[in-house]
Amino acid sequence: MGRPRVIDRAELPADTAELARFLIGKMVMRTLAEGEAGGRIVETEAYSVGDAAGHAYRGLTPRNRALFLERGHAYVYLAYGVWFMLNVASESPGVGAGVLIRAIEPTHGVAIMQRNRGMERLRDLARGPGRLCAALRIDRRLDKIDLCREGPLWLGNDGQAKGEIRPSKRIGITKAADSPLRFYVPDSVFVSGPRAFNT
């Protein structure tokens, strides 16, 4: 499989829900000392401007500052004190919103990801946002990084067609829970969440 090219910021839609859909089929790539690892995005969730479930809802704080950067920057936070989560800032500078990357299909550096997770089963390496970050060793040190520039973490495009994309309710939230702002590849075994969300 060829190496993807870095996505230019001008390609990113300047709308959170549109960006969440756009990112399906694109690549998350991690550059580590032992090589590159990453995979194809198969599941995202949008947290738009004014979304009560989003981290930017109550305004700018030291923790969520990355969400208010220009679209294409990484916002990394720790959930439940256990799992890191990777988000992509999705609006204009000063406007807080983002897209959560929920799952990828591992395509590059699979052995690296297996070592990082301490497991071999391909399907479960990055199926879910916490597993994804563990597989790619993503933590708060990568918060605010520009994902539209080649570096330790970046977004890529290898030119493959997306295929079908379906929307659904978002997973694991209580506020604005019925908003159809989760996007996924319906025939992918790498998508996370209960089966009822993926039909």
C-alpha positions as CSV (number, residue, x, y, z in Angstrom):
1,M,0.0,0.0,0.0
2,G,1.4,3.4,-1.0
3,R,2.1,6.2,1.4
4,P,-0.7,8.8,1.6
5,R,-0.1,12.4,0.9
6,V,-0.7,15.0,3.6
7,I,-4.1,16.7,3.3
8,D,-4.0,20.4,2.7
9,R,-6.1,22.6,5.0
10,A,-7.9,24.2,2.0
11,E,-9.4,20.7,1.3
12,L,-11.1,20.6,4.7
13,P,-14.7,21.7,4.7
14,A,-15.3,24.7,6.9
15,D,-18.2,23.1,8.6
16,T,-18.1,20.6,11.4
17,A,-20.6,18.1,10.2
18,E,-19.3,18.3,6.6
19,L,-15.8,17.7,7.9
20,A,-16.9,14.6,9.9
21,R,-18.3,13.1,6.7
22,F,-15.2,14.3,4.6
23,L,-12.8,12.5,7.0
24,I,-14.4,9.1,6.4
25,G,-12.0,7.2,4.1
26,K,-9.1,9.6,4.9
27,M,-6.0,8.5,6.9
28,V,-4.6,9.2,10.4
29,M,-0.9,8.7,10.3
30,R,1.6,8.6,13.2
31,T,5.3,8.9,12.8
32,L,7.3,7.1,15.5
33,A,10.9,6.2,16.0
34,E,10.3,2.7,14.8
35,G,8.3,3.7,11.7
36,E,5.0,5.0,10.5
37,A,1.7,3.6,11.7
38,G,-1.9,4.5,10.9
39,G,-5.1,3.6,9.1
40,R,-8.2,4.6,7.2
41,I,-10.9,6.5,9.2
42,V,-14.1,4.5,9.3
43,E,-16.0,6.4,12.0
44,T,-16.3,10.0,13.2
45,E,-18.6,12.2,15.3
46,A,-19.2,15.9,14.9
47,Y,-19.5,18.3,17.8
48,S,-20.7,21.5,16.1
49,V,-20.7,25.1,17.2
50,G,-23.1,25.5,20.2
51,D,-23.4,21.7,20.7
52,A,-24.3,21.1,24.4
53,A,-22.4,17.8,24.2
54,G,-19.2,19.4,22.9
55,H,-16.2,20.4,24.9
56,A,-16.3,24.0,23.5
57,Y,-19.9,24.6,24.7
58,R,-19.0,26.6,27.8
59,G,-16.3,28.6,26.0
60,L,-12.5,28.7,25.8
61,T,-10.5,27.1,28.6
62,P,-6.8,26.1,28.9
63,R,-7.9,22.4,28.4
64,N,-10.0,22.9,25.2
65,R,-7.9,25.7,23.6
66,A,-7.1,23.5,20.6
67,L,-10.7,23.3,19.6
68,F,-10.6,27.1,19.0
69,L,-7.6,26.8,16.6
70,E,-7.9,26.9,12.8
71,R,-9.5,23.7,11.4
72,G,-7.1,20.8,11.0
73,H,-5.4,21.1,14.4
74,A,-5.5,18.2,16.9
75,Y,-7.4,18.4,20.2
76,V,-6.4,15.5,22.5
77,Y,-8.0,15.0,25.8
78,L,-8.2,12.3,28.5
79,A,-11.6,10.6,29.0
80,Y,-12.6,9.0,32.3
81,G,-9.0,9.3,33.4
82,V,-8.1,6.3,31.2
83,W,-8.3,6.8,27.4
84,F,-7.0,9.6,25.3
85,M,-9.3,10.8,22.5
86,L,-8.2,12.4,19.2
87,N,-10.3,15.2,17.7
88,V,-9.9,17.5,14.7
89,A,-10.6,21.2,15.2
90,S,-13.2,22.0,12.6
91,E,-14.1,25.7,12.3
92,S,-12.4,29.2,11.9
93,P,-9.9,30.4,14.5
94,G,-11.7,31.5,17.7
95,V,-14.7,29.3,17.0
96,G,-14.8,26.1,19.1
97,A,-16.0,22.9,17.5
98,G,-14.4,19.5,16.5
99,V,-14.7,16.1,15.1
100,L,-13.9,13.0,17.2
101,I,-12.1,10.3,15.3
102,R,-13.8,7.2,16.6
103,A,-12.2,4.3,14.7
104,I,-9.7,3.5,11.9
105,E,-9.0,0.4,9.9
106,P,-5.2,-0.3,10.5
107,T,-3.3,-0.2,7.2
108,H,0.2,1.0,8.0
109,G,2.6,-0.2,10.7
110,V,0.2,-2.9,12.0
111,A,3.0,-4.6,14.0
112,I,3.8,-1.3,15.7
113,M,0.1,-0.9,16.6
114,Q,0.0,-4.5,17.9
115,R,2.9,-3.9,20.2
116,N,1.5,-0.6,21.4
117,R,-1.8,-2.4,22.3
118,G,-0.2,-5.6,23.5
119,M,-2.5,-7.7,21.3
120,E,-2.6,-9.1,17.8
121,R,-6.3,-9.1,16.8
122,L,-6.5,-6.7,13.9
123,R,-10.2,-5.9,14.3
124,D,-9.8,-4.6,17.8
125,L,-6.6,-2.6,17.5
126,A,-8.2,0.8,16.8
127,R,-12.0,0.1,17.0
128,G,-13.0,2.9,19.3
129,P,-11.4,6.3,20.1
130,G,-9.5,5.2,23.1
131,R,-8.1,2.1,21.4
132,L,-7.1,4.2,18.4
133,C,-5.0,6.5,20.6
134,A,-3.4,3.7,22.4
135,A,-2.5,1.9,19.2
136,L,-0.9,5.1,17.8
137,R,0.6,6.3,21.1
138,I,-1.4,9.6,20.9
139,D,-1.5,11.6,24.2
140,R,-1.7,15.2,25.4
141,R,1.8,15.9,24.1
142,L,0.2,16.0,20.6
143,D,-2.6,18.4,21.6
144,K,-2.7,21.5,19.3
145,I,-0.5,19.9,16.6
146,D,-1.2,20.9,13.0
147,L,-2.6,17.8,11.3
148,C,-2.2,19.4,7.9
149,R,1.6,19.3,8.0
150,E,3.8,16.2,8.0
151,G,5.1,15.6,11.5
152,P,4.5,13.2,14.4
153,L,0.7,13.0,13.6
154,W,-1.0,14.0,10.4
155,L,-4.1,13.5,8.2
156,G,-3.5,11.8,4.8
157,N,-5.3,10.9,1.6
158,D,-4.3,7.8,-0.5
159,G,-6.9,8.5,-3.2
160,Q,-9.1,5.5,-2.5
161,A,-12.9,6.0,-3.0
162,K,-15.0,6.3,0.2
163,G,-17.8,4.0,-0.6
164,E,-21.1,4.3,1.4
165,I,-21.3,6.5,4.5
166,R,-24.2,6.4,6.9
167,P,-25.2,8.8,9.7
168,S,-26.4,7.8,13.1
169,K,-26.9,9.1,16.6
170,R,-23.7,9.7,18.6
171,I,-22.5,7.1,21.1
172,G,-22.0,7.5,24.8
173,I,-23.5,11.0,25.4
174,T,-26.6,12.2,27.1
175,K,-26.8,15.8,25.8
176,A,-28.1,16.2,22.3
177,A,-27.9,12.4,22.0
178,D,-30.3,12.1,19.1
179,S,-28.5,14.3,16.7
180,P,-27.4,12.3,13.6
181,L,-23.8,13.5,13.8
182,R,-22.0,10.2,13.8
183,F,-20.7,9.0,10.4
184,Y,-19.5,5.5,9.7
185,V,-18.8,2.9,7.0
186,P,-21.6,0.4,7.3
187,D,-19.8,-2.7,6.1
188,S,-16.6,-2.1,8.1
189,V,-15.7,-4.6,10.9
190,F,-13.5,-1.9,12.4
191,V,-16.4,0.4,13.3
192,S,-17.1,0.7,17.1
193,G,-20.3,0.8,19.0
194,P,-23.3,-1.4,19.6
195,R,-24.7,-3.3,16.5
196,A,-27.9,-1.3,16.7
197,F,-25.9,1.9,15.8
198,N,-24.4,0.3,12.8
199,T,-27.3,-1.1,10.7
